[in-house]
Amino acid sequence: MTSDQSQSPSTAGPSPKIFYALSAVLILTFLWRLLTPAHEFPSRTAQLLELGVDALCIVGLIGLRKIGPPALFWVALIAGLGLFAIRLNGDASWWTGHLMYSLRPR
Protein backbone atom coordinates (compact mmCIF):
# COMPACT_ATOMS: atom_id res chain seq x y z
CA MET A 1 0.00 0.00 0.00
CA THR A 2 1.34 3.44 -0.90
CA SER A 3 1.16 6.45 1.34
CA ASP A 4 -1.60 7.95 -0.85
CA GLN A 5 -3.80 4.91 -0.36
CA SER A 6 -3.26 4.78 3.39
CA GLN A 7 -4.75 8.24 3.98
CA SER A 8 -8.38 8.28 4.95
CA PRO A 9 -10.65 10.61 2.96
CA SER A 10 -11.39 12.69 6.07
CA THR A 11 -7.75 13.75 6.47
CA ALA A 12 -7.15 14.55 2.80
CA GLY A 13 -8.90 17.95 2.93
CA PRO A 14 -10.45 19.98 0.15
CA SER A 15 -8.58 20.65 -3.04
CA PRO A 16 -7.01 24.09 -3.55
CA LYS A 17 -8.53 24.08 -7.05
CA ILE A 18 -11.89 24.94 -5.50
CA PHE A 19 -10.36 27.95 -3.74
CA TYR A 20 -8.80 29.19 -6.96
CA ALA A 21 -12.02 28.60 -8.91
CA LEU A 22 -14.12 30.55 -6.39
CA SER A 23 -11.57 33.35 -6.37
CA ALA A 24 -11.58 33.53 -10.16
CA VAL A 25 -15.37 33.51 -10.34
CA LEU A 26 -15.71 36.34 -7.82
CA ILE A 27 -12.98 38.53 -9.30
CA LEU A 28 -13.99 38.05 -12.93
CA THR A 29 -17.69 38.54 -12.18
CA PHE A 30 -16.90 41.75 -10.30
CA LEU A 31 -14.82 43.07 -13.19
CA TRP A 32 -17.53 42.10 -15.69
CA ARG A 33 -20.27 43.88 -13.77
CA LEU A 34 -18.07 46.90 -13.09
CA LEU A 35 -16.90 47.48 -16.66
CA THR A 36 -19.79 46.24 -18.82
CA PRO A 37 -23.10 48.12 -19.01
CA ALA A 38 -26.30 46.13 -18.70
CA HIS A 39 -28.90 46.51 -21.44
CA GLU A 40 -31.98 44.91 -19.90
CA PHE A 41 -33.42 44.10 -16.50
CA PRO A 42 -33.48 40.42 -15.51
CA SER A 43 -36.53 38.82 -13.96
CA ARG A 44 -36.93 38.85 -10.20
CA THR A 45 -36.03 35.16 -10.06
CA ALA A 46 -32.79 35.72 -11.97
CA GLN A 47 -31.90 38.65 -9.73
CA LEU A 48 -32.41 36.61 -6.56
CA LEU A 49 -30.50 33.69 -8.05
CA GLU A 50 -27.53 35.96 -8.83
CA LEU A 51 -27.60 37.34 -5.28
CA GLY A 52 -27.73 33.82 -3.85
CA VAL A 53 -24.89 32.51 -5.98
CA ASP A 54 -22.74 35.52 -5.12
CA ALA A 55 -23.43 35.02 -1.41
CA LEU A 56 -22.69 31.29 -1.58
CA CYS A 57 -19.41 31.96 -3.40
CA ILE A 58 -18.36 34.36 -0.64
CA VAL A 59 -19.31 31.86 2.07
CA GLY A 60 -17.39 29.10 0.28
CA LEU A 61 -14.37 31.35 -0.12
CA ILE A 62 -14.38 32.17 3.59
CA GLY A 63 -14.63 28.47 4.41
CA LEU A 64 -11.60 27.70 2.24
CA ARG A 65 -9.49 30.72 3.26
CA LYS A 66 -6.71 28.63 4.84
CA ILE A 67 -6.06 26.66 1.64
CA GLY A 68 -4.94 29.42 -0.71
CA PRO A 69 -2.70 32.46 -0.54
CA PRO A 70 -3.96 35.20 1.82
CA ALA A 71 -3.51 37.97 -0.77
CA LEU A 72 -5.77 36.17 -3.27
CA PHE A 73 -8.32 35.54 -0.51
CA TRP A 74 -8.52 39.25 0.35
CA VAL A 75 -8.75 40.35 -3.28
CA ALA A 76 -11.52 37.82 -3.96
CA LEU A 77 -13.36 38.75 -0.76
CA ILE A 78 -13.27 42.45 -1.62
CA ALA A 79 -14.48 41.64 -5.14
CA GLY A 80 -17.31 39.55 -3.70
CA LEU A 81 -18.39 42.31 -1.36
CA GLY A 82 -18.04 44.75 -4.25
CA LEU A 83 -20.67 42.75 -6.13
CA PHE A 84 -23.15 43.69 -3.43
CA ALA A 85 -21.85 47.26 -3.19
CA ILE A 86 -22.53 47.78 -6.90
CA ARG A 87 -26.18 46.97 -6.29
CA LEU A 88 -26.43 49.92 -3.89
CA ASN A 89 -25.61 52.42 -6.67
CA GLY A 90 -29.20 52.89 -7.79
CA ASP A 91 -32.38 51.21 -8.97
CA ALA A 92 -30.94 49.98 -12.27
CA SER A 93 -27.84 48.68 -10.50
CA TRP A 94 -29.99 46.92 -7.93
CA TRP A 95 -31.85 45.02 -10.61
CA THR A 96 -29.01 44.31 -13.03
CA GLY A 97 -26.01 43.99 -10.74
CA HIS A 98 -24.00 46.14 -13.17
CA LEU A 99 -22.63 49.56 -12.37
CA MET A 100 -23.87 51.09 -15.64
CA TYR A 101 -27.16 50.66 -17.49
CA SER A 102 -27.98 51.83 -20.99
CA LEU A 103 -30.51 50.96 -23.64
CA ARG A 104 -29.16 49.62 -26.91
CA PRO A 105 -29.72 51.88 -29.93
CA ARG A 106 -32.31 50.68 -32.38
Secondary structure, 3 states (H helix, E strand, C coil): CCHHHHCCHHHHCCCHHHHHHHHHHHHHHHHHHHHCCECCCCCHHHHHHHHHHHHHHHHHHHHCCCCCCHHHHHHHHHHHHHHHHHHHHCHHHHHHCCCCECCCCC
